[in-house]
Amino acid sequence: MNLVHFHGYRAVAAMSGTPHNAAWTADKAIDGNTSQSYLSNSCAISNIYTDKLKSSYLKMWFKPSTINIAYIEIYFRSESK
């Protein structure tokens, strides 16, 4: 969410499961980095195999808590199929 990064808002992110790698935490989804390569440690990736997840989620809490969001852009990993 570049809204958070470029406009000075603060946010906290959480995702289901544990990160697949220690560097791939939920905060990567809102850090403003739009690189789609996991090699740049810019992706939030949960370990679905270890956690046996059937579904997953990404949650974000913004400060200030009331803001208007016109749209959301999601950048999937470039290595995804």
N, C-alpha and C positions, 0 to 999 in steps of 0.2 A: 504494500500500500504506500505509494509515493506521497499520498496525502499526508500521511504521518511524517514522513521524512522531510519533505520540502516545505511544509507549512508550519513546522514547529510543534505540531501536536505530539503528545506522548501516548503511547499505547503499550499494552501488554498482550502477548499472544500465548495461546496454549493449543496443543494438538493431542489427539488420541495416541496412545501407545508411547513407546520410548523412541528417541531418535535412532535411526539406523547407524549413525556415526555421531560422535560427541559434538561435532561442529554443525550438524544439521538440525538444529532446534527450531521451535516455532517462531522465535523472534526473527529468523531469516526471512519469513514471509512478509515482514513489515519494515525491513531495514532500508528500503529504497533501492536496493541493488536488483536490477531486472535481468541479470545474467541468468540464462537458462541452463547453464552447465553445472552439474553437481561438483565437478572438479574445482570450481571456483569457490566452493563452500557457501553458495548463495541460495541454497534450496533447503526447505523444511521437509525432511523425509522421515517418515515413521517406519519402524521395523515390523512390517506386517507378518513376517515369517516367525519371528520369535514371539511376538505378542498374539499371533493367531487372530488377527483382526478380520472381521467380516465387513466392516465399514470403518470409516475414519472421519474425523472432523477437525476443523481449524476454527478457533474462537479468538476474537479480538475485543479488548476493552479499551476504549478511548478516553483521554483526558484532554479537554473538558469532555464530560460524559455525554453531552448533547451537542451533536454536530450533524449537519445535513450532508449526506453522501449521494451524489448524483449517479455515480456508476463505480463499478469495481472491475479492475482488470486483473485477471489471474494469468500468470506466466507459468506454464507447465514446463517441466524439465525437457530439454531438447533431446535427451536420450530416451524419453518415454515412448512407448509404442502406442 
